[in-house]
Amino acid sequence: MGAHRQLSSQAGSLQDMGGGTPAYSTSKAALNALTKILANEPSGSGVLVNTVCPGWTATDMGGGVVWAATLPDDGPTGGFFRTGRPLPW
């Protein structure tokens, strides 16, 4: 039916979080948390909610975003992905 994609960063992964950019990392962690919350809204809506980390890019957001935008109706929801592979929260 539809998909909701959020563009995040692996810097928002609690497992990989370190120093250096606290405001950026915590904002992405909050976005990742919102993904989990929205994905757990009442089922039956047919909307998939995922977060994608495009990786380091100069200008082009790459295939990871396209992958998430073209998921089938029975695709994953509530996930955090990079190049179509799950990332740790």
C-alpha positions in Angstrom: 0.0 0.0 0.0 2.7 2.4 0.9 6.0 3.1 2.5 7.5 5.7 4.8 11.2 6.0 4.6 13.4 8.1 6.8 17.0 9.0 6.0 19.2 8.3 9.0 22.9 7.5 9.6 24.8 4.7 11.2 26.0 7.4 13.6 22.5 7.0 15.2 23.1 3.3 16.0 23.4 2.9 19.8 25.7 -0.1 19.2 28.2 2.0 17.2 27.8 5.4 18.9 31.0 7.1 19.9 32.2 10.6 20.5 32.7 13.4 18.1 29.3 14.5 16.9 26.8 14.3 19.9 24.1 16.5 18.4 24.1 14.7 15.1 24.2 11.2 16.7 21.5 11.8 19.1 19.2 13.4 16.5 19.7 10.3 14.3 19.1 8.0 17.3 15.8 9.9 17.9 14.8 9.4 14.3 15.6 5.7 14.6 13.4 5.5 17.7 10.6 7.2 15.8 10.9 4.5 13.1 10.3 1.8 15.6 7.3 3.6 17.2 5.6 4.3 13.8 6.2 0.8 12.6 4.4 -0.6 15.6 1.3 1.5 15.1 -1.9 -0.5 14.5 -1.3 -3.0 11.8 -3.4 -3.3 8.7 -2.5 0.1 7.3 -0.3 -1.5 4.6 2.4 1.2 5.3 6.0 0.0 5.8 8.1 2.2 8.0 11.9 1.9 7.7 15.1 4.0 8.2 17.9 3.9 5.7 21.5 4.9 6.1 22.8 5.8 2.6 26.5 5.5 3.7 29.0 8.1 2.8 28.0 9.9 -0.5 29.3 13.0 -2.2 26.1 13.8 -4.0 24.1 10.7 -5.0 22.2 9.0 -2.3 22.9 5.6 -3.8 21.0 2.4 -4.2 20.1 2.0 -0.5 17.4 4.6 -0.7 16.0 3.2 -4.0 15.9 -0.2 -2.4 13.7 1.0 0.5 11.5 3.1 -1.8 10.6 0.1 -4.0 9.8 -2.5 -1.3 6.9 -4.8 -2.1 3.8 -4.6 0.1 5.0 -7.5 2.2 8.5 -6.1 2.7 10.2 -5.4 6.0 8.9 -2.7 8.4 10.5 -1.2 11.5 14.0 -1.8 10.3 17.3 0.2 9.9 19.1 -0.7 6.7 22.2 0.2 4.7 22.4 -1.2 1.1 19.5 -3.4 1.8 21.1 -5.1 4.9 19.9 -4.6 8.5 21.9 -2.4 10.8 22.0 -2.7 14.6 19.9 -0.2 16.4 
